[in-house]
């Protein structure tokens, strides 16, 4: 009996060493562990700014310095969208065959859908192998998706911008460009991290058409095969938490057309300036709009105005943000680090690590917070953990090399 049990244990151990089995088991173990932990000690709401932080004065009073100087570029002189031809009432692009995403893989799978519409023959696994080799890695950033295209599908270009809207999405689709958007989704209760989970998460969708009569977009949702349409109104509501970010693939010879379609937004700085002004106007119109404040912070980070960005993020945290917000967006970590508000950075990265242990960006910035407190060994351990979550993560490699050179 003992020998049989030992044999079974040995067999289980050997099976566990098979890469795809280990990948399938490890993230489930991590999820179960978090559920137990959060049942015993629920995470509570996202922590607000520490009492010692600078009061929200400059942004609350809307001083003239709250917007950058206008950006003047040649692309800003492109024809305005109002001069473009009227759009058809309905557009339908031919989508690829639907495939169920593997765990935590909506980004790679949605990008695979988009690439397949341009004749690419790979799969989500090919993309994940490079930008999220560990199944338990909970997030893929737009920058990582763009990196994959630029390094593995060089016959295509990719651009992503913020502050998109429904008319722009329709205009792109009418010109035969499928569009990836990052928006909010409601999680299956089976994926809850604890009994108090708000079930809020990010999700990529591929838009493949629209219908004005139905007031909806046609979509491929890598998680739900039967989710084939989303209303204009629902997308607008779900999109705002991610600054209305959209991504477009195109052939090199199509660049001039895409520039015309995007107008001044083709220039990334001009696009961010418009996004910043839009977010600020939204905070003035509705000071309780947490996503408007968060987007304002992110746009200020883009312009390296870190003190102001930190204040905007303070306000968003004060109003309240979903518990997974810092699994997907890391502007607050950058703003608090660059404005030397290390106690806030520690508090926020501690919270984020409690929500998920499998976020290389959280471990990266937790390490930089420890570094600023002179806990160099703690920083080293954090950056090594980031590399365990995402092998080859260049920001963590840089941090370790930086520490070694001190």
N, C-alpha and C positions, 0 to 999 in steps of 0.2 A: 504493500500500500504506500509506504513512504517512498519507495523507488518510483512508483507510478506517478505520485504527486511531484516528485523532483523532476521526472521526465516531462510532465506537462508544463511545469514552470520553465524548464529549459527551452521547451518548444515555443512557449509564449514569448520568452526573451528573444529567441532567434527570429521569430516572425516580426516582432516589434522593430528589429533592426532593418527590415526591408523599408527603403525610403518612403514609398507611398503609404505604407501602413503607419510608419512613425509620424508622417505629416498629418494623416487623418486622425490619429489618436492624440497627438500633442495639443492641438488647438482645442479639442474637446475637454481634455484634462484642465487646460488653462481656464476655459469658460466655466467648468464645474467648480473649480477652486475659487474663482471670482464670485460665483453665485453664493457659495457657502460663506465666504468672507463678508459679502455685502448683506447677507441675511443676518449674520451675527452683529455686524457693525455697518449699518447702512451709510453710504457716503454723504447723504445730505445734499443741499444745494451747493453750487459753485461758490467758493469763498469770495467775499467782497474785498475791496481794497483795504489794506491795513490802516489803522487810525493815524499812523504817522505819515501817510502819503499826502502829497500836495493836494489841496482842495481843487475841485473842478471849477476854476474861475475863468480862465481864458476861453475855453470852449463854450461854457455856459453863457457867457456874455457876448459870444459871436464877434470877437474882435476882427478888424480887417485882416489881420495876419493869418486868419484861419484858412485861407485858400492860397495856393501858390500863384506866382506870377503866370500870366497866360503863356502858353507854349505856342510859338510861331514856327510852323514847319511847312514845307512844300505840300505835304499830304493834307494839311489843313485846308488847302485851296481846292481840293477835289470837289466835284459837283455834289451839292447837298442831296440828301435822299429824296427830297420833295420833287426833284427834277427827273427821277427815274420813272420808268414806265409803270402804269398801274399793274397791280398783281392779279393773277387769276384767283377765282373764288376757291379753287381746290387744287392741290398738288399732291401727287403720290409717287414717290421714288420706290424702286424695287428693292426691298430689304433682303439681306442674306438669310439663310436658314437660322432659326433660333437655336441656341445652345444654352443649357443651364450653366450658370456660373458655378465654379467650385467655391469653397468657403472663402469669404472675404475678398472675392475676386471680381467685383463688379467693374472696377476700372479697367483691368486687362481685357475682360470679356467684351465690354462695351467698345473699347478701342479695336478689338478684333472684328467686331461687327462692322465698324466704320471702314477699316482697312479692306475688309472683304468686298465692300462695295466698290473698291478701286482695283479689284482683281488679285489682291493678296490671298495666299492660300494657307497661311498659318492659322494657329489657334490661340486661345487665351493662355494655354500652358506655355507657349513659346514666349509670350510677352511677360508672363509672371516669372518665368525662370530668370529674367534679367532684372526686373524692377521690384519684385517681391518674392524672392526665392523661398522664403519661409511662409508656409500656409497661414500661420497664426498672425502674421503681420496684418494689422487691422485697417490700413489705409494706404492708398496710392494717390499722390498729389498730381495735379495737372502738369506740373513741371516734369514729373517722372514719365507721364504719358507722352508729353512732347519730346522728351529725351529719347524715348524708344523709337519714335517715328524718325527723328533726325539721324539716329545712329543705325537703324535697321531697315528703314524703308526710304532710302535716300532719293528715290525717284518721286517722292511726295514731299510736300512742305506741310507745315502745321502752324497755326496761330491760335492763341487764346486771348480773350479780352474779358473785361468785366462790364457791368452796367448795360447788359443786353436788354432787349424788350421784345414783345411779341411781334411787332411789325418787322424788326430786323430779322428775327428767326424766319418769318414767312418769306422775306426777301431772299434770304440765303437758300431756302428750300426751293423757291421758285426758279432759282438759277442753278438748280441741281447739285447743291452742296448739302449733304447730310450734316447734322450738327449734334455735337455732344454737349450736354448741359450737366452741371452738378447741382443737385437739389436735395430736398429732404424726403425721407421716406419713413413710414411707420414700420417698426420691426415686428416680426412674428413674436408673440409672447414666449415661445420656446427659446428665443435667443436672448431673453432678459438676463441682465447681470445681477438681478436681485429682485425681491418683491416690490421695491419702490422704484423700479426702473421706469423712466418716462418713455421708453421705446422710441426715442428720436435718434435718427441716424442719417448719414449722408448716402447718396446713391447717384450713380451716373446713369443717364438715359441717352439713347440715340434717337433723335428726331428724324423721321423719314418722310414727312408730309404734313399737310394741314387741310382743314375743311371749315370754311367760314360758316357754312350752314349749320354745322354741328358745333362750331366754336371750339374746335379741338385740334390737337396735334396727333399724328400717328407716331407711335414710338416702338422701339424694342427695349424691353425691360429685362435685363439679364437674370433677374431673380424670379419674376412671375411671367410665364409664357403667355398667359391669357390677358395680361395688362398691355393692351395694344393701343390705347388712346388716353390722352390726358387733356382736360379742358384748358383753354387759355387761362382762365381765372385760377385754376388749381396750380398750374405751373408757375404763374406769377407769384402765388403765395408760397410755394415750396422753394422757389428759386432764390428768394431774397436773402436767405441765411448765408448764401455763398456769393453774395455780391453780384448776382446775376451773371455768373461766369459761363462762357460758352467757348467751344473749341471747333475749329474748322480745318479739314484736310483739303489740299488742293494740289493740282499739278503745277509745275513751275510756269508753264505757259498761260496759266489762268490767273497769275498774280495781278495783272492790271485790272482784270474784271473784279477780283475780290477787293482791290483797293477802292474801286468805284463804289462797290456795294457797302463797304464799311465807312467810306467818307473819311472825316477827320479821325475817326476811331482806328483807322489803320495805324496811325502813330501811337505807340504804346503810352508815351507820356501824356499826349493829348487825351487819350482814352481815360487814363487814371485821373487827370485833372477834372474831366467831366464827371467821373464817378464820385470824386471827392465833393464836388459842388452839389451833386445830386444828393449824396448822403447827408451833407450838412443841411440842405434845404429840408430833408425829411426829418432830421432831428428838431428843426425849428417848428415844423408843422405838427409833429407829434413827439414831444420830449420823452414819452414812455416807450418809444419804438426801439427795443433792444438791438434788433438787427441793423437799424440805421446807424446807431452809435458804433456797433461792432464794425460795420463796413467803413465808417468814417475812420476808425482806428487803423484798419488795414490799408486804406488809401494813403493815410498819413505816413505809415511805415514805408510804403512804396517811395515816398518823397524824402525818406530818412528824417522825418520830423518826429523823433521818437518821444520826446516829452509830451507833446500834444497827443500823439497816438495813445500813450499810456493813459492819459486822462479820459480819452474817449472810451477806451476799454474799461476803465474804472466805472464809467457810467453804465455801460452795457452789463457789467457784472452786478452792479447795484440793482438794476431792473430785474435781472435774472436771465441766464442763458441755459440751454439744455446741458445735461451732464456730460454728453459726449462731444461737446463743441470743440474741445482741445485735442480730440483724436484726429481732427481733420484740418484745423486751422491753427497756425502757430505764430501769427503776427503778435499776439500778446507776449509770448516768450521773448521775441526779438525786442519789442518795445520796452519791456521791463528791464531786460539786460542792458540795452543801450542807454537807458535813462538811469542806470545804476540803482534801480529799485529791486535789489536782490531778495529782500524778504518777501516781496510780492511774487517774484519769480519762483522762489522755493515753495511758497504756499500753493501756487497754481500748478506747478509741476508735480508736487506731492499729490494733489488732488487728482490730476490726470493719470498718474501712475496707479492710483487706486482704482480708477475706472477701467483701465486696461494696462496690463504689464507689457503688452506687445506693440509698443509704439516707439520706433527708433528716434523720432523727432523729440518726443518727451524726454527720453533718456539723454539725448544730446544736450538739451537745454537745462535739464536737471544737473548734468555734469558741469556745464558752464556756471551755473549758480553755485555749486560746491566749490568750483575753482575760485570764484570771487570771494569765498569765505576762507580761502587758504586750505581747504580740505582737498589736497591734491590726490590722495589715494582714493578718496570717495569719488572724485571726478574721473579718475582712471577707471574705476569699477563701472561707473555709469556709462562711459563711452565704450567700454568693452561689451556691456550689455546691449548697447545700441547696435553694435556689430553682430551680436548674436541674433538679434531680431532681424537685422538686414545685413547679411554678409556683403562686404564691399562698399558699405555706406561711406562715401567719400568725406562727408562732413565729420563723421566720427574718427575716421583715419587722420584727417587733418588735425583734429583736436588732440589726439594721442601724440602725433608727431610734434605738435606745438608744446605739449607738456614735457615731452622727452628733451626738447631743446632748451628748456628753462634751466 
